[in-house]
Amino acid sequence: MKTADLLEYLEETSTEMTRGNIDEAMLLHFDLIMERYRSKPFFYKNLLKYDRFMVALSLIGFGYKDEQVPLSEVKAFCQKRGYMSRNSLDAYFSFLAVSGYMSVQLHVQDGRLRCFHPTDKTLRDATPIIKSYLLPSQMILPYDSWFPSLATSVDLLRIYARGFTRILESDFLLDKLLPEAKWILNRDGGHLPMLALYTDALRNGSLETGYKVSSYVELSQCLGVSKTHMQRMIKEGELQGYFKCDKRLIVLSPAFVELMRRAMSICFAITRVSMELGVAEHGVKNRSMDTCSLLRA
């Protein structure tokens, strides 16, 4: 698929998703990702910051594309994209290695370089995160022809990563397709504080009655972040017309509702198209398999 065609397909897929039951998909995504988040809130609230998350996905994507890709190449790519500074990338890579998420060895052809590999710990933690996007994308826009016959969830991550690298290299990601959402994504918890506001309003039935949602204290406790963190985020959003503050309560504007639906439809579309591209590259032919069994493996 050519670059221009890829962008058009991503945009078409995202638009189709907003016409489906996007709210139910967002609720499912929030529940799935919060299962992981609650197990290690400190780790995930840092990992899900947009720039850090892009670095982690870059490592997975480039690592599966070429097992001998030098770590310095991924570092240069992330630095050029402006995800993190050189020193911050060095510190982050060291953290991932010490934490058991990345294995680093000498490059087989050049001892001056280092290559890296995802560990079993990475596979255990990354696969449920990918599924938290993929399952909702299936719910609102199911595959209508075929799905690869894969034996394990490790294969699922590998095929996703191969396809995602195409989108990553083309730079057709959320911060480019919807730059107005970046302000709320690159902070503790990434998109989850924004999503928590939205899902809280959905479940309270308040999207149709003025968009009132819970207090700062309740939301900060849910996400494991400070009340001050939530207040600063809401204050910034208020200046941009997304929120109104009423003492302890937060009121969502229609503009925020639209922003959330567009942002999550793009995230779901990127995941779904990544799988399709990965399947095409993997050369998997049409085989019989229950899609749900694969995703829940």
C-alpha positions as CSV (number, residue, x, y, z in Angstrom):
1,M,0.0,0.0,0.0
2,K,1.4,3.4,-1.0
3,T,1.8,6.1,1.6
4,A,-1.0,8.3,0.2
5,D,-3.3,5.3,0.1
6,L,-2.4,4.3,3.6
7,L,-3.3,7.8,4.9
8,E,-6.6,7.7,3.0
9,Y,-7.4,4.2,4.3
10,L,-6.7,5.2,7.9
11,E,-8.9,8.3,7.7
12,E,-11.7,6.3,6.1
13,T,-11.5,3.6,8.7
14,S,-11.5,6.1,11.5
15,T,-14.5,8.0,10.1
16,E,-16.5,4.7,9.7
17,M,-15.8,3.9,13.3
18,T,-17.3,7.2,14.5
19,R,-20.4,6.2,12.7
20,G,-20.6,2.9,14.6
21,N,-21.1,2.3,18.4
22,I,-17.9,4.2,19.3
23,D,-19.1,4.9,22.9
24,E,-19.4,1.1,23.7
25,A,-16.0,0.5,22.2
26,M,-14.5,3.3,24.3
27,L,-16.1,1.8,27.5
28,L,-14.6,-1.7,26.6
29,H,-11.2,-0.2,25.9
30,F,-11.2,1.7,29.2
31,D,-12.2,-1.4,31.2
32,L,-9.6,-3.6,29.5
33,I,-6.7,-1.2,29.8
34,M,-7.6,-0.3,33.4
35,E,-7.2,-4.0,34.3
36,R,-3.5,-3.7,33.5
37,Y,-3.2,-0.2,34.9
38,R,-4.4,-1.1,38.4
39,S,-1.8,-3.9,38.6
40,K,1.1,-1.4,38.3
41,P,-0.3,2.1,38.3
42,F,3.1,3.9,38.7
43,F,4.6,2.0,35.8
44,Y,1.6,2.5,33.5
45,K,0.9,6.1,34.3
46,N,4.5,6.8,33.0
47,L,4.4,4.4,30.1
48,L,1.2,5.8,28.7
49,K,2.4,9.3,28.4
50,Y,2.2,9.8,24.6
51,D,5.9,10.3,23.9
52,R,7.0,7.5,26.1
53,F,4.4,5.2,24.7
54,M,5.6,6.0,21.1
55,V,9.2,5.2,22.2
56,A,8.0,1.8,23.6
57,L,6.0,1.0,20.4
58,S,9.0,2.1,18.3
59,L,11.2,-0.4,20.1
60,I,8.7,-3.2,19.6
61,G,8.0,-2.3,16.0
62,F,11.6,-1.9,14.9
63,G,12.7,-4.9,17.0
64,Y,10.2,-7.2,15.1
65,K,11.0,-5.7,11.8
66,D,14.8,-6.5,12.1
67,E,16.2,-8.5,15.0
68,Q,19.6,-7.0,14.5
69,V,18.5,-3.3,14.3
70,P,20.9,-1.3,16.4
71,L,19.5,0.4,19.5
72,S,21.1,3.6,18.3
73,E,19.0,3.6,15.2
74,V,15.8,3.5,17.2
75,K,17.2,6.2,19.5
76,A,17.9,8.4,16.5
77,F,14.5,7.9,15.1
78,C,12.7,8.8,18.4
79,Q,15.0,11.8,18.9
80,K,14.2,13.0,15.4
81,R,10.5,12.7,16.0
82,G,10.9,14.7,19.2
83,Y,9.5,12.0,21.5
84,M,12.3,12.5,24.0
85,S,15.7,14.1,24.3
86,R,18.9,12.0,23.8
87,N,19.7,11.9,27.5
88,S,16.0,11.1,28.4
89,L,16.1,8.2,25.8
90,D,19.3,6.9,27.3
91,A,17.7,6.9,30.8
92,Y,14.5,5.4,29.5
93,F,16.3,2.6,27.7
94,S,18.3,1.8,30.8
95,F,15.1,1.7,32.8
96,L,13.5,-0.8,30.4
97,A,16.6,-3.0,30.4
98,V,17.0,-3.0,34.2
99,S,13.2,-3.6,34.6
100,G,13.4,-6.7,32.5
101,Y,11.5,-5.3,29.4
102,M,14.5,-5.2,27.0
103,S,17.4,-7.5,26.5
104,V,20.5,-5.7,25.1
105,Q,23.5,-7.5,23.5
106,L,26.5,-6.7,21.3
107,H,25.6,-6.5,17.6
108,V,26.8,-9.6,15.8
109,Q,28.4,-7.7,12.9
110,D,29.7,-4.6,14.7
111,G,30.9,-4.8,18.3
112,R,30.5,-1.0,18.7
113,L,26.7,-1.3,18.4
114,R,24.0,-2.8,20.6
115,C,21.0,-4.7,19.4
116,F,18.0,-5.4,21.6
117,H,15.1,-7.9,21.9
118,P,11.8,-7.8,23.7
119,T,11.7,-10.2,26.7
120,D,8.9,-12.5,27.8
121,K,7.9,-9.9,30.3
122,T,7.4,-7.4,27.4
123,L,5.2,-9.9,25.6
124,R,3.1,-10.6,28.7
125,D,2.5,-6.9,29.3
126,A,2.3,-5.5,25.7
127,T,-0.1,-8.0,24.2
128,P,-3.0,-7.2,26.6
129,I,-2.5,-3.5,25.9
130,I,-2.7,-4.1,22.1
131,K,-5.8,-6.2,22.6
132,S,-7.4,-3.4,24.6
133,Y,-7.5,-1.4,21.3
134,L,-8.0,-4.3,18.9
135,L,-11.1,-5.9,20.6
136,P,-13.0,-2.6,20.6
137,S,-12.0,-2.0,17.0
138,Q,-13.4,-5.4,16.1
139,M,-16.7,-4.6,17.9
140,I,-17.5,-1.4,16.0
141,L,-15.9,-2.4,12.6
142,P,-15.5,-6.2,12.4
143,Y,-13.2,-7.9,9.9
144,D,-15.6,-8.9,7.1
145,S,-13.4,-11.4,5.2
146,W,-10.7,-13.3,7.1
147,F,-8.3,-13.2,10.0
148,P,-4.9,-14.9,10.3
149,S,-4.7,-18.3,11.9
150,L,-2.3,-17.7,14.7
151,A,-1.3,-20.1,17.4
152,T,-0.4,-17.8,20.3
153,S,-0.7,-14.2,21.5
154,V,3.0,-13.8,20.8
155,D,2.2,-14.2,17.1
156,L,-0.5,-11.6,17.5
157,L,2.0,-9.0,18.8
158,R,4.5,-9.8,16.2
159,I,2.1,-9.3,13.3
160,Y,0.7,-6.1,14.9
161,A,4.2,-4.7,15.3
162,R,5.2,-5.4,11.7
163,G,2.1,-3.5,10.5
164,F,2.4,-0.7,13.0
165,T,5.9,0.0,11.9
166,R,4.6,1.0,8.4
167,I,2.3,3.5,10.0
168,L,5.0,4.7,12.4
169,E,7.5,5.3,9.6
170,S,4.8,7.2,7.6
171,D,4.1,9.3,10.8
172,F,0.3,8.8,10.5
173,L,-0.2,8.8,14.2
174,L,-2.6,10.5,16.6
175,D,-0.4,13.6,17.2
176,K,-0.3,14.3,13.4
177,L,-3.9,13.2,12.5
178,L,-5.4,15.1,15.5
179,P,-2.8,17.5,16.9
180,E,-5.4,19.3,19.0
181,A,-5.5,16.2,21.3
182,K,-1.8,16.2,22.0
183,W,-2.0,18.6,25.0
184,I,-3.9,16.1,27.1
185,L,-2.0,12.9,26.0
186,N,1.5,13.7,27.0
187,R,1.0,13.7,30.8
188,D,0.8,11.1,33.6
189,G,-1.7,8.4,32.5
190,G,-1.6,9.4,28.8
191,H,-5.1,9.3,27.4
192,L,-6.6,7.7,30.5
193,P,-7.5,10.8,32.4
194,M,-9.3,12.1,29.4
195,L,-11.0,8.8,28.9
196,A,-11.9,8.5,32.5
197,L,-13.8,11.8,32.3
198,Y,-15.7,10.5,29.3
199,T,-16.6,7.1,30.5
200,D,-17.6,8.4,33.9
201,A,-20.1,10.7,32.1
202,L,-21.3,7.9,29.9
203,R,-22.0,5.5,32.8
204,N,-23.7,8.2,34.9
205,G,-26.0,9.0,32.0
206,S,-24.8,12.6,32.0
207,L,-23.7,13.0,28.3
208,E,-27.3,13.9,27.5
209,T,-27.9,16.1,30.6
210,G,-25.1,18.6,30.7
211,Y,-22.1,16.3,30.8
212,K,-21.5,16.5,34.5
213,V,-19.0,14.0,35.9
214,S,-17.5,13.1,39.2
215,S,-15.2,15.1,41.5
216,Y,-11.5,15.6,41.2
217,V,-10.9,13.3,44.2
218,E,-12.9,10.4,42.8
219,L,-11.2,10.6,39.4
220,S,-7.7,11.0,40.8
221,Q,-8.2,8.0,43.0
222,C,-9.4,5.9,40.1
223,L,-6.2,6.7,38.1
224,G,-3.6,6.8,40.9
225,V,-2.7,10.4,40.1
226,S,-2.8,13.4,42.4
227,K,-5.8,15.7,42.7
228,T,-3.5,18.5,41.7
229,H,-2.6,16.7,38.5
230,M,-6.3,16.4,37.6
231,Q,-7.0,20.0,38.5
232,R,-4.2,21.3,36.2
233,M,-5.4,19.2,33.3
234,I,-9.0,20.4,33.8
235,K,-7.8,24.0,34.1
236,E,-5.9,23.8,30.8
237,G,-8.9,22.2,29.1
238,E,-11.1,24.9,30.4
239,L,-9.0,27.5,28.8
240,Q,-9.4,25.7,25.5
241,G,-13.2,25.4,25.8
242,Y,-13.4,21.6,26.7
243,F,-14.5,21.9,30.3
244,K,-16.3,24.1,32.7
245,C,-15.5,23.9,36.4
246,D,-18.2,24.1,39.0
247,K,-16.5,23.8,42.4
248,R,-16.1,20.0,42.9
249,L,-17.7,19.0,39.7
250,I,-16.4,19.0,36.1
251,V,-18.7,19.8,33.2
252,L,-17.7,18.4,29.8
253,S,-18.4,20.5,26.7
254,P,-19.7,19.1,23.4
255,A,-16.3,20.0,21.9
256,F,-14.6,17.6,24.4
257,V,-17.1,14.8,23.5
258,E,-16.3,15.3,19.8
259,L,-12.5,15.4,20.5
260,M,-12.7,12.1,22.5
261,R,-14.7,10.3,19.8
262,R,-12.3,11.4,17.1
263,A,-9.2,10.6,19.1
264,M,-10.3,7.1,20.1
265,S,-11.6,6.3,16.6
266,I,-8.1,7.1,15.3
267,C,-6.4,4.9,17.9
268,F,-8.7,2.0,17.1
269,A,-8.2,2.5,13.3
270,I,-4.4,2.6,13.7
271,T,-4.5,-0.7,15.6
272,R,-6.9,-2.4,13.1
273,V,-5.0,-1.3,10.0
274,S,-1.7,-2.3,11.7
275,M,-3.1,-5.8,12.0
276,E,-4.1,-5.8,8.4
277,L,-0.8,-4.6,7.2
278,G,1.0,-7.1,9.4
279,V,-1.1,-9.9,8.1
280,A,-0.3,-8.9,4.5
281,E,3.4,-8.8,5.2
282,H,3.3,-12.1,7.1
283,G,1.8,-13.8,4.1
284,V,-0.8,-15.6,6.0
285,K,-3.5,-17.1,3.8
286,N,-7.1,-17.6,4.6
287,R,-7.5,-20.2,7.3
288,S,-10.3,-21.1,9.5
289,M,-10.1,-19.8,13.1
290,D,-12.4,-18.1,15.6
291,T,-11.2,-14.5,15.8
292,C,-12.4,-14.1,19.3
293,S,-10.4,-17.1,20.4
294,L,-7.3,-15.5,19.0
295,L,-7.8,-12.1,20.7
296,R,-8.6,-13.7,24.1
297,A,-5.7,-16.1,24.0
